[in-house]
Amino acid sequence: MTLAPLAPLAPLAPVLHHVGIVVPDGDEMALMMAALGLEEDYRGYVPQFHALCVFTKGNGASPIEFVIPDGGPLLRFNKGMGGMHHLAYLVDSLDAKAAELAAEGKKLLETEHVQGAGRFLCNFLSPVYTRGLTIEYIQLQDGGAGTGDLP
């Protein structure tokens, strides 16, 4: 009996790190968290984006990041009303992802990767390439998950 050759394995689906939602202020965030039964895990300010970023506990699923801008373009996102902003996926290397995208004629929004609100670096793919959906790529630092274990 001869076995048929194995088909090549399909690449693994990207791992979702979080979903980003822009909210106009902390009160709106608190209302949404209460309505969805979410708890805060950790928060951090990202000066490049003029935003306080509040991550919820994932409880076995991907967390939500509430982005509260205090200036910059995010303040005007969706005419100032906020809303679903991005999907964030884990990558092993932002530099490798940038090279992969460049080979496809695409580029990341930031020339330098940005220190995120947790123990991770991030960068974004322009929604020009994805029919309006912003994609964030996350590279973990020091083995950290970018969660509430921050000091």
LODOVO-840592 format. One record per residue: residue number from 1; x, y, z of N, C-alpha, C, O in turn. Coordinates in steps of 0.05 Angstrom, whole numbers. Atoms other than C-alpha are relative to their C-alpha. Example, Ala and Ser with C-alpha at 12.3 -4.5 7.8 and 13.67 -1.06 7.14 Angstrom:
residues 2
[1 [18 -24 0] [246 -90 156] [18 24 0] [39 24 13]]
[2 [-16 -24 -1] [273 -21 143] [-15 22 14] [-5 44 18]]
end
This chain:
residues 151
[1 [17 -24 0] [0 0 0] [18 25 0] [36 27 16]]
[2 [-16 -25 2] [28 68 -21] [-17 23 11] [-40 26 3]]
[3 [14 -24 -11] [10 130 18] [3 24 -19] [25 28 -30]]
[4 [-2 -25 16] [-6 194 -19] [17 20 15] [17 20 40]]
[5 [-16 -21 -13] [42 251 -5] [-18 19 15] [-40 25 7]]
[6 [15 -20 -15] [20 300 48] [0 26 -14] [19 35 -26]]
[7 [2 -26 11] [-5 366 25] [15 19 19] [17 15 43]]
[8 [-14 -19 -17] [35 426 50] [-19 12 20] [-43 16 14]]
[9 [16 -12 -21] [10 455 115] [-7 28 -7] [10 43 -17]]
[10 [8 -28 4] [-29 519 109] [13 17 21] [17 7 44]]
[11 [-11 -17 -21] [2 578 145] [-20 3 23] [-44 4 18]]
[12 [18 -3 -23] [-25 587 215] [-14 27 -3] [-3 47 -12]]
[13 [15 -25 -1] [-79 639 222] [14 19 20] [24 10 40]]
[14 [-12 -19 -19] [-54 703 256] [-14 -1 27] [-38 -6 28]]
[15 [11 0 -27] [-64 707 331] [-10 28 7] [6 47 6]]
[16 [11 -26 -7] [-110 763 352] [9 7 28] [5 -8 47]]
[17 [-9 -10 -26] [-79 803 409] [-22 16 14] [-27 12 38]]
[18 [22 -15 -12] [-136 852 420] [-16 14 -22] [-8 15 -46]]
[19 [16 -16 18] [-191 894 388] [1 28 12] [-4 32 36]]
[20 [-2 -28 -9] [-183 970 393] [-25 16 -6] [-35 16 -29]]
[21 [24 -16 2] [-242 1015 405] [6 28 10] [15 31 33]]
[22 [-4 -28 -8] [-236 1091 407] [-25 10 14] [-47 6 3]]
[23 [22 -12 -15] [-280 1125 459] [7 29 6] [30 35 9]]
[24 [-6 -29 -3] [-288 1200 469] [11 7 28] [26 27 31]]
[25 [-9 -7 -27] [-275 1198 544] [-3 -24 19] [-14 -45 12]]
[26 [1 21 -20] [-268 1156 607] [-28 -8 9] [-33 -31 15]]
[27 [28 6 -7] [-342 1161 623] [-13 -19 -20] [-26 -38 -12]]
[28 [11 17 21] [-361 1130 556] [13 -28 2] [-1 -48 -1]]
[29 [-13 26 -3] [-309 1075 568] [-13 -15 23] [-18 -39 21]]
[30 [12 13 -23] [-338 1060 637] [-27 -11 -6] [-34 -33 2]]
[31 [27 9 8] [-408 1055 608] [2 -25 -17] [-13 -44 -14]]
[32 [-3 23 18] [-385 1007 553] [10 -24 16] [1 -47 11]]
[33 [-11 22 -15] [-345 965 602] [-22 -13 18] [-24 -37 20]]
[34 [22 10 -17] [-405 959 649] [-20 -15 -17] [-30 -36 -9]]
[35 [20 13 17] [-452 942 592] [9 -27 -10] [-7 -45 -14]]
[36 [-11 25 11] [-405 887 567] [11 -18 22] [20 -40 16]]
[37 [-10 17 -22] [-386 861 636] [30 -3 0] [40 -24 7]]
[38 [-29 2 2] [-312 877 626] [14 12 24] [3 30 37]]
[39 [-16 -11 -22] [-258 890 678] [26 10 -12] [37 -1 -30]]
[40 [-26 -11 9] [-196 933 669] [22 -18 9] [22 -29 31]]
[41 [-24 15 -7] [-130 896 667] [23 19 5] [35 17 26]]
[42 [-21 -20 -3] [-80 952 656] [-4 23 -19] [-21 22 -37]]
[43 [2 -24 17] [-71 1020 625] [27 13 -4] [45 8 13]]
[44 [-25 -14 5] [-16 1062 595] [-5 22 -20] [-24 21 -37]]
[45 [2 -22 18] [-7 1127 558] [20 -3 -22] [43 -9 -17]]
[46 [-18 2 23] [22 1127 488] [2 28 -12] [-16 37 -26]]
[47 [-2 -28 8] [49 1197 474] [-2 4 -31] [-13 24 -40]]
[48 [1 -3 30] [58 1186 398] [-28 1 -10] [-33 14 -31]]
[49 [27 0 9] [-16 1174 392] [-18 18 17] [-43 19 12]]
[50 [15 -18 -17] [-38 1224 445] [-24 -14 12] [-47 -5 12]]
[51 [23 17 -9] [-80 1169 478] [7 -16 25] [29 -27 28]]
[52 [0 19 -22] [-93 1134 543] [-12 -26 -11] [-33 -26 -22]]
[53 [9 26 10] [-100 1060 526] [-6 -18 24] [11 -23 41]]
[54 [9 16 -22] [-140 1017 574] [-7 -28 -10] [-25 -31 -27]]
[55 [5 28 9] [-138 941 565] [-17 -14 20] [-14 -11 45]]
[56 [17 16 -18] [-191 895 593] [12 -28 4] [30 -36 -11]]
[57 [-9 28 -4] [-180 826 621] [-13 -17 -22] [-36 -13 -29]]
[58 [9 16 22] [-186 775 567] [-18 -23 9] [-36 -31 -6]]
[59 [16 22 -10] [-216 720 610] [-3 -23 -20] [-25 -33 -26]]
[60 [0 22 20] [-196 667 559] [-5 8 -28] [-3 -9 -46]]
[61 [4 -10 27] [-210 711 499] [19 24 -5] [34 31 13]]
[62 [-17 -24 5] [-176 770 466] [-12 24 15] [-36 28 15]]
[63 [10 -24 -14] [-180 833 507] [-9 22 -19] [-4 21 -43]]
[64 [7 -24 14] [-209 899 485] [18 22 10] [23 24 34]]
[65 [-16 -24 -7] [-166 961 484] [-19 24 -5] [-28 29 -27]]
[66 [15 -25 4] [-205 1025 497] [21 22 -2] [38 26 15]]
[67 [-19 -22 6] [-167 1084 467] [-15 26 5] [-35 32 -7]]
[68 [11 -26 -7] [-182 1152 498] [19 22 -8] [38 28 6]]
[69 [-18 -20 9] [-149 1206 457] [-3 27 14] [-25 34 22]]
[70 [2 -27 -11] [-132 1275 485] [12 20 -20] [18 43 -13]]
[71 [-10 -17 21] [-106 1303 419] [6 -17 -24] [1 -41 -24]]
[72 [-8 15 24] [-81 1284 350] [-24 -9 -16] [-47 -3 -10]]
[73 [21 9 19] [-121 1250 294] [-21 -18 13] [-44 -18 4]]
[74 [19 18 -12] [-153 1199 340] [-23 15 13] [-45 4 16]]
[75 [21 -16 -12] [-192 1255 373] [-23 4 -19] [-46 8 -11]]
[76 [20 -5 21] [-229 1264 307] [-10 -26 -13] [-26 -26 -32]]
[77 [8 26 12] [-238 1189 293] [-30 -3 0] [-43 1 21]]
[78 [29 3 4] [-308 1176 267] [-15 25 10] [-35 24 24]]
[79 [12 -26 -6] [-325 1250 274] [-1 5 30] [-20 18 39]]
[80 [-2 -4 -29] [-305 1249 347] [-17 -18 17] [-17 -17 41]]
[81 [18 18 -15] [-355 1195 366] [14 -26 8] [4 -40 25]]
[82 [-14 24 -6] [-303 1139 368] [-13 -24 -14] [-29 -20 -33]]
[83 [11 24 12] [-319 1067 350] [22 -20 -4] [45 -16 4]]
[84 [-19 21 5] [-284 1004 327] [23 11 -17] [18 22 -38]]
[85 [-23 -12 14] [-214 1025 306] [18 -20 -13] [26 -16 -36]]
[86 [-19 19 12] [-169 965 295] [-1 -28 12] [-12 -33 33]]
[87 [-5 27 -9] [-154 892 301] [31 -2 3] [45 6 -15]]
[88 [-29 3 -5] [-85 876 331] [8 -29 0] [-4 -45 14]]
[89 [-10 27 3] [-47 814 312] [29 -2 10] [45 16 6]]
[90 [-28 5 -9] [16 784 344] [17 -8 -24] [9 -23 -42]]
[91 [-20 9 19] [78 778 301] [26 -5 16] [30 6 37]]
[92 [-26 6 -13] [146 750 319] [19 24 -2] [34 30 16]]
[93 [-18 -22 5] [182 810 289] [-14 21 -17] [-24 16 -39]]
[94 [11 -22 16] [156 878 267] [18 6 -24] [7 13 -46]]
[95 [-18 -5 23] [218 886 223] [-6 -20 -22] [-7 -13 -46]]
[96 [6 21 20] [203 820 188] [-27 5 -13] [-30 2 -38]]
[97 [26 -7 11] [130 840 179] [1 23 -19] [-11 23 -40]]
[98 [-3 -24 17] [150 908 151] [13 -9 -27] [5 1 -48]]
[99 [-13 9 25] [196 872 100] [-19 -16 -17] [-20 -13 -41]]
[100 [20 16 15] [141 823 81] [-20 18 -14] [-27 14 -37]]
[101 [19 -19 12] [92 881 70] [13 16 -23] [1 21 -43]]
[102 [-14 -16 21] [144 921 31] [3 -17 -26] [1 -5 -48]]
[103 [-2 17 24] [153 861 -16] [-27 -1 -15] [-27 -7 -39]]
[104 [27 -1 12] [78 867 -29] [-7 29 -9] [-30 33 -18]]
[105 [5 -27 7] [84 942 -42] [-16 15 21] [-28 36 15]]
[106 [14 -13 -22] [54 961 26] [20 9 21] [42 -1 23]]
[107 [-18 -9 -21] [83 999 84] [-16 6 26] [-40 11 25]]
[108 [12 -7 -26] [70 1010 158] [-3 30 3] [12 45 -10]]
[109 [4 -28 -3] [45 1077 181] [23 15 13] [30 37 5]]
[110 [-22 -13 -15] [102 1093 229] [27 -8 -11] [31 -32 -17]]
[111 [-27 7 10] [174 1097 205] [16 -15 22] [33 -32 16]]
[112 [-12 14 -23] [196 1074 275] [-22 -14 15] [-44 -2 19]]
[113 [20 13 -16] [158 1022 315] [-4 15 26] [14 28 36]]
[114 [9 -15 -23] [121 1051 375] [-2 -17 24] [-12 -40 23]]
[115 [4 14 -26] [125 1030 448] [-30 1 6] [-41 23 9]]
[116 [29 1 -6] [54 1007 463] [-5 6 29] [13 13 45]]
[117 [8 -5 -28] [16 1014 528] [7 -23 19] [3 -20 43]]
[118 [-9 22 -16] [42 947 552] [29 -7 -8] [43 10 -19]]
[119 [-27 9 7] [106 907 543] [0 -10 -29] [4 -34 -34]]
[120 [0 7 28] [102 908 468] [6 25 -17] [2 48 -9]]
[121 [-3 -21 21] [121 948 406] [-23 -4 -19] [-34 -26 -22]]
[122 [23 2 19] [68 963 354] [5 17 -24] [22 36 -24]]
[123 [0 -16 24] [58 990 285] [-26 -7 -15] [-37 -28 -10]]
[124 [26 3 13] [-2 997 239] [3 -2 -30] [20 11 -42]]
[125 [3 1 29] [-19 978 168] [-22 19 -7] [-44 18 5]]
[126 [20 -20 8] [-56 1034 133] [-26 -14 -9] [-25 -35 -23]]
[127 [26 11 10] [-130 1021 120] [-3 2 -30] [-22 -8 -41]]
[128 [0 -2 29] [-115 1040 48] [3 -28 -13] [-8 -33 -34]]
[129 [-5 26 11] [-92 968 38] [-21 -21 7] [-20 -43 -3]]
[130 [19 20 -11] [-150 934 74] [-29 8 -1] [-45 0 15]]
[131 [27 -9 4] [-213 967 49] [-12 14 25] [-35 10 32]]
[132 [9 -17 -22] [-217 1013 109] [5 -11 28] [0 3 48]]
[133 [-5 12 -26] [-198 966 166] [29 5 8] [47 -2 -7]]
[134 [-27 -4 -10] [-137 987 207] [9 -25 14] [-5 -36 31]]
[135 [-12 24 -12] [-92 929 226] [25 9 16] [42 24 6]]
[136 [-24 -5 -17] [-42 935 284] [16 -26 3] [4 -47 6]]
[137 [-17 23 -5] [17 889 290] [14 4 27] [24 26 33]]
[138 [-12 -1 -27] [44 873 360] [23 -19 2] [21 -43 -6]]
[139 [-23 16 -6] [113 848 377] [5 1 30] [11 23 41]]
[140 [-4 1 -29] [119 826 450] [29 5 7] [47 -2 -8]]
[141 [-27 -5 -10] [179 849 490] [5 -16 26] [-13 -19 42]]
[142 [-8 14 -25] [216 810 544] [-19 -22 8] [-23 -27 32]]
[143 [18 21 -6] [168 753 538] [-26 8 13] [-43 -8 20]]
[144 [24 -11 -12] [113 798 565] [-24 -2 -18] [-22 1 -42]]
[145 [25 2 15] [42 790 544] [-13 27 -3] [-34 30 -15]]
[146 [12 -26 1] [29 864 552] [-25 1 17] [-44 15 10]]
[147 [23 1 -17] [-19 849 608] [5 13 27] [25 27 31]]
[148 [0 -12 -26] [-32 870 679] [24 -6 17] [26 4 40]]
[149 [-23 6 -16] [34 842 702] [21 22 -2] [44 19 7]]
[150 [-19 -22 2] [66 909 686] [4 12 28] [-14 11 45]]
[151 [-5 -12 -27] [99 944 745] [-17 25 3] [-16 38 24]]
end
